[in-house]
Structures are given as structure tokens and as C-alpha cells.
Amino acid sequence: MRPLVLSRPMTPSSDPDLLLLLGLRLKNFVEVDVLAEMWGFDIPDTDRRLAAMAEAGWAQRRDGRVSGWALTAHGRVEGEQRLAAELDTTGTREAVDAAYRRFLQLNRGFLGICTRWQVKDPETNLLNEHDDADYDAGVIDELAAIDEEVQPICRDLADHLGRFATMGPRFSSALQRVQAGENDWFAKPLIDSYHTVWFDLHETLLASLGIDRAAEGQTTEGGR
């Protein structure tokens, strides 16, 4: 007799169009290949879906000094509506909200770590030139400590919605590169640095829960 294998229920998979709208929101201007790779889609299907989104007025293609696909105002609203509907249909709103509140408790500390990585003395505005190995090592240790706190949040989110499954590994990859001496992977924009991944997770949580970043403080004080 074969042994009985107990497995957890499948984590809900998100609609591809929802993921593309979310990807456009996170990346601002993005080429098709980057957007397809972000979610593991093939490029021809991504092209087709983006063309349909352009027809619907949700996305537009821009060419010039900065080129790529971008989200329109209508696309932003459509994405938020789809994200809200997903939480309701999957029954995951409460779990995502709880994870968001845990994340928010870490956010200020993370921003402080980024400041210390860039500025050694805020009072004199002394920039960190990364010529003090001991100082940098101390800040990297702080980053590793906060990574230990954010990883369980990522795992909990991934247990409820599959679209969060890439967050933890992306954090780990960026941290490993920083620890290996690749300083750009701490906070450099336009690459998958630790700060970029942090922004993506924060923005994804805000978009999923329909929270405006500018009103975030008032929204979270005293509960909802």
C-alpha cells in the first residue's frame, strides 16, 4: 500500500491580466520581456494582453528617451478593482491586512537602515562613501536582521496568494549580493535591489487593500 501523503490546499493563482496591471503599476515604464519575466509569462501572450489593455484604455505604449509600457489612470483603477475582488473571492482580505500591518511595523526601521547606508552623519549630511568597511558591515547586519523579520511575512502572504511567492526569494537574492560586496544591490533603483523589492511589496500591499500611500498614516492609526 502506498503511503498517504497529506498536502495543503492549493494557493489561489491570480488572473494574468491582474498580474500585468500590477506589474505595470510597480514598474512605471517597462518593456514586454521584463514584464513577462516578472510573472513567468511567455512574451507573445504578454504582447497580446497588453494590446488588449491598450484597446481598453488601461495601458499605453510610449517611445522616446524613456520607452515602454505604462499604466493609465483607468488602468490603475481597473487594477485596484481586480485586486479588491480577488481578496474577496479568495477570502484572503483579513490575512493580507494582518500581514500589511506587520510589514508597516518594520517599514520605518527599514527606511532608517537605508538612510544610514547612504548618510553616515545626518546632522552634518556626511555621505557614506563606503570607505569604512566596519561601518558598512554594521549596516548590512541591520539589513540581515530586518530580513529575518520580513521573510515570515512574505511566507504567510505566499501561503494565501501565489502572487506573493516571489517576494521572499527576491529579498534573499538582493541580501546575498549585498553581503557579497555588491553595494548597488542595497538601494539602487532600476535593479532588483533590496530597496526595490521592499517598495514592490509595500506598493502591492497598498494596492491590494486599496490604501492610498499619502493617507497611510491616518488609515492605520486606531484601526479600520
N, C-alpha and C positions, 0 to 999 in steps of 0.2 A: 504494500500500500504506500502510495506517495504521501509525504508529509503535507499537512495542511499549512499553507502559507497565508498569513493574515496581512493584508495590505491596507494602507489608509485610502480613503476615498480620493478620487482624482481631484486635483486642484483645478478650479474652473479656468478655462482658456478664454482670453479676451478676443473680441471680434477684430479682425485685421484692420478694418478701417478705423476703429477706435485707437488702435496702437499707432497707426500712421498719423492720425490727428495729434496724438500725444507727442509723438516724435517730432513733428513739426513745431509744436509749442516749445519743446525743450531746446531745439537746435536753432531756431530762428531762420537761418538760411542753410539749406542742406541739399546736397546732391543725392540723386536717386540711389546710387550704390551705397552711400553711407547710411541712408535711411533704411534700405533693405537689410544691410548687415546688422543694424541695430536690433532688429526683431527676428532675424533669421529667415527673411523672405527672399524669394527669387526676384531678380531685377525686372524681368518683363511684366510680372504680375504687379509689382510695385508701380511701374510706369503706368500700367492700365488704370490702377486705382487712383493714382494722382491725377490722371487726365479726367477721370470721372469727378473727382473732387473739384477740379478747376471748373468743370461744367456746372457744378452745383454752387460755385462761388465760395467754396471752403478753403481753397488753396490757390496760389498763383505762382507762376514761374517768373523769376527776374534774372536778367542777364546784364552784365556790366562789370564794374570793378569788384562788386560783391554779387555773386550769382548763386542761384539755387532755387529750391522750392521754399515757399514761406506760407505761413498760416494767415488767413484773412480774419477780420473781426467776426464774420459769420462762422468761419471755421472754428474759431475759439469757442463760441457759444455752442456750436454743434458738439464739439469735443466734450465740453463740460456736461452737456445734457446726457451724452452717451456714458460718460464716467459715472454720473449720478445714477443712471438707470442700471448700470452694471452692479453697483453696490447694493441696490435694492433687490434686483432679481437674484443675486447670489447670496443675499443675507449677510454680507460682509461689512456693512457700514460701521457697525459698532466696533468690530475688530480693527478696522483701518483707522477709525477715530482714536481708539486707545493707543495704537502704535504711533500715530501722529503726535499725541500728547507726550509720549515718552521721548520721541525724537526732539520735540521742542525743548524739553528739559536739557538736552545736550547741545542745542544749537548755539547758545550764547558762548558756552565754553569752547566749542569748535572755532567760532569766529575769533575768540581771543587767541587761540593757538595760531591761527593764520596771521593775526596781527604780529605776534611775537616772531613768527618766521620771517616776516617782511621788515619789521622795525624792532631794533634792539632796545631803544630808549624812546618811548612816546613823548616824554617831556621835551627832549631836545630834537626829536624827529630824526634820531640816528638810525639810518637804514642798516639792515643786516646785509653785509657784503659777503656773507658765507665764508669768511676767512677765519672763523673761530670754530674749530671742529667740536669742542666741548659744548659750546652754546647750541650749535645746530643739533648735536646728539640729544641734548636735553629736550628740545622742542619736538624732535622726532619721537622721543619716548612718550611725550604727551600725546602725540598723534596715535601712537600704537595703543595707548591706554584708552583713548576715546573710541578707537576701532573695536576694542573688546566690548564696549557698551552698545555700539550701533549694530554690530553683527547680529545679536539676538533679535533686534527689532526687524532687521531685514529677513531673517529666517521666519519669524512669525508672519510677516506680510506675505512672503512667498508661500507659506502653508495655506493661505487663504485665497490668494490670487496669483496665478502663474506669471503675470507680467512683472512682478517684483523679483522674480528669481535671479535676475542678472545683477541686482544691486550689491549683494554681499561679495560675490566674486570680483566685481569691478573695484570695490573698496580694497579688497585684499591685493589685487594686482597693482593698484596705484601705491599702496603702502609698501609693498615689497620693492618696488622700483625706487621709492624714496630711500628706503633703508639700504639699498644697494648703491646709493650715492647719486642717483639721478634726480637732482633737485627740482627740475621742472615739473616732476610728477606730484609735487606737493600742492601747488596752487595755480599753475599756468593755465590760462584759458585756451580754448580751441583744441586741447588734447584731453584725454580721459584722466586728468589729474584727480587727486583725492577731492579737491575743492569742487571740480566739475561734477563728480559723482554725487557729492553732498548736495549741490544745487539741484541736480536732477531729482534726487529723492525728495527733497523739500518741495520742489515745484510739483512733482507728481502727487504728493500727498495733498497739497493745497488744491490742485485741480480736481482730484478725486472727490474731495469733500466740499468743493465749492466755496473755499475760503479765499477772500481777497488778501493778497500779501500785505497791502498797505493797512488793512484793518485787522491784521492778525492778532495784535496785542489785545484789542478790545474784544475780539471774538473769543479768545481763550481765557480771559480773566473772569473768574466766577462761574465758569461752565457755560453750557449752551442749552 
